[in-house]
Amino acid sequence: MANLKDLRDRINSVQSTKKITSAMKLVAGARLKKAQTEAESSRPYVNKMQEIIGNITSNIKNIDNAPEIIKGKESNKTHLIILLTSDRGLCGGFNSAITKLAKNKINNLLNSNKTVKIICIGKKGLDHLKREFNEMIIDTVSISGKKGIDYEFAVKISNKILLMYKNQEFDVAHIVFSLFRSAIKQEAQLKQVIPVLNDIENSSKKDEKKDESIYEYEPEEEEVLKNLVPQNVSIQIFSGLLENAAGEQGARMTAMDNATRNAGELIDTLTLNYNRSRQAQITKELIEVISGAEAV
């Protein structure tokens, strides 16, 4: 039988862990409500931006005259992967699912003889990718220490990406993030943000309803797009960060709930073993006393 002191120490240790995981579950649950509201509130703006850009591009008489950031370059040799993950762990397979999708995309691009560059927003993405793709990671951005995700943070990132595109540092850009469905379900997503036209076409195919409204633009469509596209990149990144924030808290709440229940079950098992060991020890001592008395 196990030593009684060791069993007591282990029970106390698991009880302490259970208190921590229970507290983390409550904190994550409180943060989830706010993060979920922000993520869901951003979706109409993202969808409307897609709709507006889609309407404008469909009215351009000659798409070949559109800016490269809309129609794309003749070359699509260099791809930029913008990986959105969390800075903290203890959230189940949340970050693993995102990085798995990113790795699949990167490997597919490399197998097609494409050049890949990676920007990691969140420390966990860097931790997952640096072993295999360290030489491709050109920048990392930490999101820890921020009280919340704000639009200015997304604008700073998008401005850097747009400057890189202007300087011919890449041809196509994708963001990889997690779409929040519920506290127990998050879906890793891959979305192309540059050039814009490809993403708009994919979105329009999913939308069965066609907008038959007639729009007039002042100034011309191309000029309007030049102003909208940078905002679209910022909004896509901002939306991805908000979706990630909600997904992270949901995944952490679920993971800590499972950990708390597992700790409770382990405590029950250890307590049972402790009682059995204590009973066996008492029985042994009684036998020794009785045997000694009989010998006398």
C-alpha positions in Angstrom: 0.0 0.0 0.0 1.1 3.5 -0.7 2.6 5.6 2.1 -0.2 7.6 3.9 1.8 10.8 4.1 2.5 10.6 0.3 -1.2 10.1 -0.4 -2.2 13.0 1.9 0.3 15.3 0.2 -0.9 14.3 -3.2 -4.6 14.9 -2.2 -3.7 18.4 -0.9 -1.7 19.1 -4.1 -4.6 18.1 -6.4 -7.1 20.1 -4.2 -4.9 23.2 -4.7 -4.8 22.6 -8.4 -8.6 22.2 -8.5 -9.1 25.5 -6.8 -6.8 27.2 -9.4 -8.6 25.6 -12.4 -12.0 26.4 -11.0 -11.0 30.1 -10.5 -9.6 30.2 -14.1 -12.8 28.7 -15.4 -14.8 31.5 -13.7 -12.5 34.2 -15.0 -12.6 32.9 -18.5 -16.4 32.6 -18.3 -16.7 36.3 -17.3 -14.3 37.4 -20.1 -16.1 35.2 -22.6 -19.3 37.1 -22.5 -17.7 40.4 -23.4 -15.4 38.9 -26.0 -18.3 37.0 -27.6 -20.4 40.2 -27.8 -17.5 42.1 -29.5 -16.8 39.3 -32.0 -20.5 38.9 -33.0 -20.9 42.7 -33.2 -18.1 43.0 -35.7 -19.5 40.5 -38.1 -22.1 42.8 -39.7 -19.4 45.4 -40.5 -17.2 42.7 -42.0 -20.0 41.4 -44.2 -21.1 44.8 -45.2 -17.6 45.8 -46.3 -17.4 42.6 -48.4 -20.7 43.5 -49.9 -19.8 47.1 -50.7 -16.5 46.1 -52.3 -18.2 43.3 -54.2 -20.8 45.7 -55.6 -18.1 48.2 -56.7 -15.9 45.6 -58.4 -18.8 44.2 -60.3 -19.5 47.7 -61.7 -16.0 48.3 -62.9 -16.1 48.2 -66.7 -12.6 47.0 -67.1 -11.2 45.1 -64.1 -7.8 45.1 -65.7 -7.6 48.8 -64.9 -8.3 48.2 -61.2 -5.4 48.5 -58.7 -3.2 45.5 -58.2 -4.2 45.1 -54.6 -7.7 44.4 -55.9 -7.2 42.4 -59.0 -3.9 40.8 -58.0 -0.4 40.8 -59.6 0.5 38.7 -62.6 2.9 36.9 -60.3 1.8 35.1 -57.1 5.2 33.8 -56.2 5.5 35.1 -52.7 2.8 34.5 -50.1 2.5 36.2 -46.7 0.8 34.2 -43.9 -0.5 36.3 -41.0 -1.0 33.9 -38.1 -3.3 35.0 -35.3 -3.0 33.0 -32.0 -3.0 33.8 -28.3 -0.2 34.7 -26.0 -1.3 32.4 -23.3 -1.9 28.7 -23.1 -4.2 26.5 -21.0 -6.9 26.8 -23.6 -7.1 23.2 -24.9 -6.4 22.7 -28.6 -7.3 26.2 -29.6 -3.9 27.3 -30.8 -3.0 23.9 -32.2 -6.0 23.9 -34.5 -5.0 27.3 -35.9 -1.3 26.4 -36.4 -2.2 23.1 -37.9 -4.2 24.9 -40.7 -1.3 27.3 -41.1 1.2 24.5 -41.4 -0.9 22.7 -44.1 -1.2 25.9 -46.1 2.6 26.6 -45.8 3.5 23.1 -46.8 1.1 23.3 -49.8 2.7 26.5 -50.9 6.2 25.2 -50.5 5.3 22.1 -52.5 4.1 24.4 -55.3 7.5 26.2 -55.3 6.1 29.3 -53.7 8.0 31.6 -51.3 6.4 32.0 -47.9 6.8 34.7 -45.3 5.1 34.6 -41.9 4.0 37.2 -39.4 3.0 35.7 -36.0 0.6 37.7 -34.0 0.6 36.0 -30.6 3.4 34.1 -28.9 1.8 30.6 -29.2 1.9 30.8 -33.0 5.6 31.5 -32.9 6.2 28.6 -30.5 4.4 26.2 -32.8 6.1 27.3 -36.1 9.7 28.3 -35.1 11.0 24.8 -35.1 9.9 24.0 -38.7 9.6 27.5 -40.3 11.9 29.8 -38.3 13.7 31.2 -41.3 10.3 32.2 -42.8 9.1 34.2 -39.8 9.8 37.9 -40.5 8.0 39.5 -37.6 6.2 38.7 -34.3 3.7 40.8 -32.4 2.7 40.2 -28.8 -0.8 40.9 -27.7 -0.2 40.4 -23.9 -0.5 43.4 -21.7 -3.4 44.8 -23.7 -6.6 45.4 -21.8 -8.6 44.6 -25.0 -8.4 44.4 -28.7 -8.7 47.8 -30.2 -9.1 48.9 -33.8 -5.9 51.0 -33.7 -3.9 47.9 -33.0 -5.3 46.2 -36.1 -4.6 49.4 -38.2 -0.9 49.4 -37.2 -0.6 45.8 -38.3 -2.5 46.4 -41.6 -0.4 49.5 -42.3 2.7 47.5 -42.1 1.3 44.8 -44.4 0.1 47.4 -46.9 3.6 49.0 -46.9 5.2 45.6 -47.5 2.8 45.0 -50.4 3.6 48.4 -51.8 7.4 47.6 -51.6 6.8 44.4 -53.6 7.7 42.2 -50.6 4.8 39.7 -51.3 2.1 39.0 -53.8 -0.7 37.3 -51.8 -1.6 37.6 -48.1 -3.7 35.3 -46.0 -4.8 35.5 -42.4 -5.2 32.4 -40.3 -7.5 32.7 -37.2 -10.2 30.9 -35.3 -13.9 31.6 -36.0 -15.9 31.6 -32.8 -19.0 29.4 -32.9 -19.6 28.6 -29.2 -17.7 28.1 -26.0 -17.1 24.5 -27.0 -16.6 25.0 -30.8 -14.1 27.1 -32.6 -13.2 26.7 -36.3 -9.8 27.5 -37.7 -10.2 29.7 -40.8 -7.9 30.7 -43.7 -8.9 33.9 -45.5 -7.1 35.7 -48.3 -7.1 39.5 -47.7 -4.7 40.6 -50.5 -5.6 40.7 -53.4 -9.2 41.6 -52.4 -10.9 40.3 -55.5 -10.4 36.6 -54.9 -11.8 36.9 -51.4 -14.8 38.9 -52.6 -15.5 36.3 -55.3 -15.4 33.5 -52.8 -17.7 35.3 -50.5 -20.2 36.1 -53.2 -20.4 32.4 -54.3 -21.5 31.5 -50.7 -24.2 34.1 -50.7 -27.2 32.9 -52.7 -29.0 36.2 -52.5 -28.0 38.7 -55.2 -28.1 42.4 -54.6 -29.9 43.9 -57.6 -29.7 47.5 -56.3 -28.2 50.1 -58.6 -25.3 52.2 -57.2 -23.8 55.5 -58.4 -20.3 56.3 -57.2 -18.6 59.7 -56.8 -15.7 59.7 -57.4 -15.2 56.8 -59.8 -15.3 53.2 -58.6 -11.5 52.7 -58.8 -10.9 55.7 -56.6 -13.4 54.6 -54.0 -11.8 51.2 -53.9 -8.4 52.7 -53.3 -9.7 54.2 -50.1 -11.8 51.1 -49.1 -9.2 48.4 -49.6 -6.9 49.5 -46.8 -9.9 49.8 -44.4 -10.9 46.3 -45.5 -7.5 44.8 -44.6 -7.7 46.5 -41.2 -11.3 45.3 -40.6 -10.4 41.7 -41.6 -7.5 41.7 -39.1 -9.5 43.4 -36.4 -12.4 40.9 -36.9 -9.9 38.0 -36.8 -8.4 39.2 -33.5 -11.9 39.6 -31.9 -12.9 36.1 -33.1 -9.7 34.7 -31.6 -10.2 36.5 -28.3 -13.7 35.0 -27.9 -12.5 31.6 -29.0 -9.6 31.6 -26.6 -11.8 32.4 -23.6 -14.3 29.8 -24.7 -11.7 27.1 -25.1 -10.0 28.1 -21.8 -13.3 27.9 -19.9 -14.0 24.5 -21.4 -10.5 23.2 -20.7 -10.6 24.5 -17.1 -14.0 22.9 -16.6 -12.7 19.6 -17.8 -9.6 20.0 -15.6 -11.7 20.8 -12.6 -13.9 17.7 -13.0 -10.9 15.5 -13.6 -9.2 16.8 -10.5 -12.4 16.1 -8.5 -12.4 12.5 -9.8 -8.7 12.1 -9.0 -9.3 13.4 -5.5 -12.0 10.8 -5.0 -9.7 8.0 -6.2 -6.8 9.2 -4.0 -9.1 9.5 -1.0 -10.4 6.0 -1.5 -6.8 4.7 -1.7 -5.9 6.7 1.4 -8.8 5.2 3.4 -7.9 1.7 2.2 -4.3 2.2 3.1 -5.2 3.6 6.5 -7.6 0.7 7.1 -5.0 -1.9 6.1 -2.5 -0.2 8.5 -4.9 -0.3 11.4 -5.8 -3.9 10.7 -2.1 -4.8 10.6 -1.5 -3.1 13.9 -4.4 -4.9 15.5 -3.1 -8.2 14.3 0.3 -7.4 15.8 -1.3 -6.5 19.1 -3.4 -9.6 19.2 -0.5 -11.9 18.2 1.6 -10.3 20.9 -1.1 -10.9 23.6 -1.5 -14.5 22.5 2.3 -15.1 22.7 2.3 -13.9 26.3 
